[in-house]
């Protein structure tokens, strides 16, 4: 009975998913599409708000069945963040006319959210894998939901094929972890490996787990699915892949390596490399930062630009993980959360422009400041935050990540990686300014009408822009909560 009580928030979201689909397929089936989308968004919002309220209630820290279910303040906070991202994604669906199967899309969105909630509340590699697959399968179908677009189907097929391959690598890697530790619990795995020399099987397991989870966070060289999925998927689906999925995936990646592989870190300091997961993630992070930023320069589609930007951002986040301490993890969680809010807002603007203009190339944004001043200003905030311009959240996120990486390494051993990351951040400003040039400098073609967006979409985009600004000016509002949660866990 106690387990069922602890799972009430997840149960609420599952019931909401079934309710949205039932209402859409019965009571409002003959209604207009806009009415069905508004109803689905309303029901999804209500369910998520109820779950957020339940998660805010005081709860006793619990660890059940060898880490299959872990309840703590940090996990509850992460679930609340994921639910907030789901709410804003649901509001973006109102503005997107990509399917008649409205109820099914909202159900998949909510089931993906349930997968993410289980993902952040487990320290058992078996449950982590199952939750990842629930999330992934939902995202595959959401990517292919625009049935009238062959590009959407192609993007979903690539996403599915790469995802299936990465799942095989991850599962094989986890099986090797079980073989060398005789446990599926992350803490017990760490205890079994403590003090032992690095076994070749363990090194192979680390590489395979990094491969599987690297796909989820779109890090190089496991990124090939991302540009097509970001460009071909329906706007809300792409936004959710870039935001909620990223938060949950980085949280579990940090948990697996910092908790499960504790003692197998190795060393990533300059000219002091030693075997372990840190040098592996350092190389992945370096290549992601360089390749993501340089490739983004050549893009003409804003969605593909955001995709390669996401690849580079994954590299920045790995820099924070390499600190391998409480400050580094708190900085990583702050950065990935503010990045999720930022990219969700950016995809919201792109979705609105694409729905009105029919495409999302740079030229579609020409003169946007005249046609939709609020959307243009919001996009300005989002892109400058991604570039790391103060006083926006992206600046302080990168500052905390890089500071933690330098403070967590002996003799500034990670300085080489931080220097590359700072230099590539300057490069990223160039291609973000290319989009802003279209918005604020270029004139829209003569006779182009004002761009009108619905109230819900405008509120969502405006609120996200405000959140990015506030969390930049007052980073302690979120960072202190992460630090408090980590201290309670003893990390």
Buried (B, 14 or more C-beta within 10 A) or exposed (E): EEEEEBBEBBBBBBEBBEBBBEBBBEEBEEBEEEEBBBBBBBBBBBBBBBBBEBBEEEBEEEBBEBBBBBBBBBBBBBBBBBBBBBBBBBBBBBBBEBBEBBBBBBBBBBBBBBBBBBBBBBBBBBBBBBBBBBBBBBBBBBBBBBEEBEEBBBBBBBBBEBBEBBBEBBBBBBEBBBEBBEBBBBBBBBBBBEEEEBBEEBBBBBBBBBBBBBBBBBBBEBBBBBBBBBBBBBBBBBBBBBBBBBBBBBBBBBBBBBBBBBBBBBBBBBEEBEBBBBBBBBBBBBBBBBBBBBBBEEBEBBBBBBBBBBBBBBBBBBBBBBBBBBBBBBBBBBBBBBBBBBBBBBBBBBBBBBBBBEEBBBEBBBBBBBBBEBBBBBBBBBBBBBBBBEEBBBBBBBBBBBBBBBEBBEEEBBBBBBEBBEEBBEBBBEBBBBBBEBBBEBEBEEEBEEBEBBEBBBEBBBBBBEBBBBBBEEBEEBBEBBBEBBEEBEB
